[in-house]
Amino acid sequence: MRLLPGQRATRGAGSAAFGSEWCWPRVEAVVTRSENVPQTVPPVPSAEVVTQLREACETFARRAGELALTMRAAAVDVAATKSSATDVVTKADLASEALLLDLITTWRPQDGILGEEGTQRAGTSGLTWVLDPIDGTVNYLYGRADYA
């Protein structure tokens, strides 16, 4: 799981067992200009909220990582392919994204979510979580250690 790269990276959401992942709390406003539409920019969260987001990101990544490890120990099943036969989606990708969706929407229902495996949820807070449940799915599939 990742929030977009930004201000300061904090390592700790991964482990040697399932690779390492980085969580980047980033607040970004993208404003497009239109002649007839007033533009609003969401407020930048306080340092306290950014700390809470980072801690949640790390906790959620650990939970999704534990699920991926458990599922890998049982068997890795390909659920689908995307752009080619080597662009696979495993059942663990889908289960991890579903878990992350549940964790995030329970804690911050006002946030948007964009998931690699298909989740698209608009939010009202100005913050969007970008999810890649297993980064390095092919490595995960073939039993390599370099995935996150």
Buried (B, 14 or more C-beta within 10 A) or exposed (E): BBBEEEEEEBEBBBBEEBBBBBBBBBBEEEEEEEEEEEEEEEEEBEEEEBEBBBBBBBBBBBBBBBBBBEBBEEEBEEEEEEEEEEEBBBBBBBBBBBBBBEBBBEEBEEBBBBBBBEBEBEBEEBBBBBBBBBBBBEBBBEEEEEBB
